Amino acid sequence: MKLNYHCKNDTGKEVQGLLTKLRSAAEVIKKKIYEADQKIEVLLNERAIISESRFNKEDFMQYVCNDI
């Protein structure tokens, strides 16, 4: 019976280890999503500014050159 308990205990430790790794991976994913959301916010603001601005051809070409 002790052998059986020992196996269950090892399985419990293994499950705990997997859960710890899963939590860590979830935190990394959440961080990456947050960073992507921040980039999207910046780009949406830039888009709004561009959409509301009046550009002539020279202004537009300068913007494209700066972006490249």
KAFENLIN-V396944 format. One record per backbone hydrogen bond with DSSP energy under -0.5 kcal/mol. NH is the residue of the N-H (numbers start at 1). CO is the residue of the C=O. E is the energy in kcal/mol with one decimal. If there is no record, write none. Layout:
BEGIN
{{NH/CO/E} {NH/CO/E}}
END
This chain:
BEGIN
{{5/1/-2.2} {6/2/-2.8} {7/3/-2.1} {8/4/-2.0} {9/5/-2.7} {10/6/-2.4} {11/7/-2.3} {12/8/-2.5} {13/9/-2.2} {14/10/-2.4} {15/11/-2.7} {16/12/-2.5} {17/13/-2.5} {18/14/-2.3} {19/15/-2.6} {20/16/-2.2} {21/17/-2.2} {22/18/-2.5} {23/19/-2.5} {24/20/-2.2} {25/21/-2.6} {26/22/-2.4} {27/23/-2.1} {28/24/-2.0} {29/25/-2.4} {30/26/-2.7} {31/27/-2.2} {32/28/-2.3} {33/29/-2.5} {34/30/-2.3} {35/31/-2.5} {36/32/-2.4} {37/33/-2.7} {38/34/-2.2} {39/35/-2.1} {40/36/-2.6} {41/37/-2.4} {42/38/-2.1} {43/39/-2.5} {44/40/-2.9} {45/41/-2.2} {46/42/-2.4} {47/43/-2.6} {48/44/-2.4} {49/45/-2.3} {50/46/-2.5} {51/47/-3.0} {52/48/-2.0} {53/49/-1.2} {55/53/-0.6} {60/56/-2.3} {61/57/-2.6} {62/58/-2.1} {63/59/-2.2} {64/60/-2.5} {65/61/-2.6} {66/62/-2.4} {67/63/-1.8} {68/64/-1.6}}
END
